[in-house]
Amino acid sequence: MDFSKVHELISNPRLVTYSRSLGIESEDLLAAYAWHLNVVSNFYPLVQLIEVALRNAINNQGLQAYSATPWFDALPSKPELDQDGNLKDTEMVGKFKENVKSAKKKAKKILKDKGLDVEPNIDQIIAQTDFSTWEYILDKGFYDGGNKSFLWPSRFYKVFTKPPRYEGTNPMFHQRDIIRRRIEEVRNFRNRLSHNEPIWRASEVNCSEEVFGYLEEKYKNIMELAYWISPQLKLFIVKMGFDSRIKLCLTNHELRRFLAKIEIFQIRKIEDFAGLVQDMHTTNRVVSFKYEESAGLILPSHV
């Protein structure tokens, strides 16, 4: 089938990036592009779920910690000295305040567009915050171990119920920074998902196995962040199938399926099917089969 027009519409400069990183021949570039769209479509809702869970976990504790409405306007922070010796917000505290200001404007505009001349409530403002807001709020400027009016560390273990281990002194200060850096990593990955180019493009990968390894590492780190917020959140992700769908995407078998080079096993009797299942578990791969006019996939239980 001739898809030359589709190739032209997506553009060769965009498609050729898949050839370099996946080792794909020119005639298979459109199929590799489709496989990538499938990968993105499985990662994006997972990252979106993490963002929603994170902001709500922090918002819930902010509502309990501060009686002011909205609570983030009452959030205390520690300033730092600039080069002239003047006190000012840390860079991330300043960015947090700018994000909140922008979210208020967005929420106000949405209400105005609906013909409502009212101030947005906290939920409406929170819904308009950028992901980076919840990275910036974990800045050291919002941390004071000797002042219970600060959000951190007083509410830290209520937001992050299973934080990363840290064996040194002042563990919560360092756990906070570990989590902040992880949120930054996940946020940057989310931004890559939104671009119409390979999500691994910023990394050094030279073959499909390295691409799979890169994306598996990202998935592991996303799941670890989910666990830090709540083990139940991580369990929910697995039970809802996000786990298995992403793992299935990141296999040569799935890539080959999109490349239309997958081997399909013909089943004629039950012994053929039993042997196929055994081979699937031995090689830890998804297997395609056909029986008369029906076709299907067999997945290992741990894929």
HURA-V446209 format. One record per helix or strand of 3 or more residues. SS is the DSSP state (H for helix, E for strand). FROM is the first residue (numbers start at 1). TO is the last residue. If there is no record, write none. Layout:
# HURA-V446209
SS | FROM | TO
SS | FROM | TO
This chain:
# HURA-V446209
H | 4 | 10
H | 12 | 22
H | 26 | 65
H | 71 | 74
H | 91 | 113
H | 122 | 126
H | 133 | 136
H | 140 | 142
H | 156 | 159
H | 171 | 193
H | 208 | 229
H | 231 | 239
H | 242 | 249
H | 252 | 258
E | 264 | 266
H | 270 | 283
E | 287 | 291
E | 294 | 298
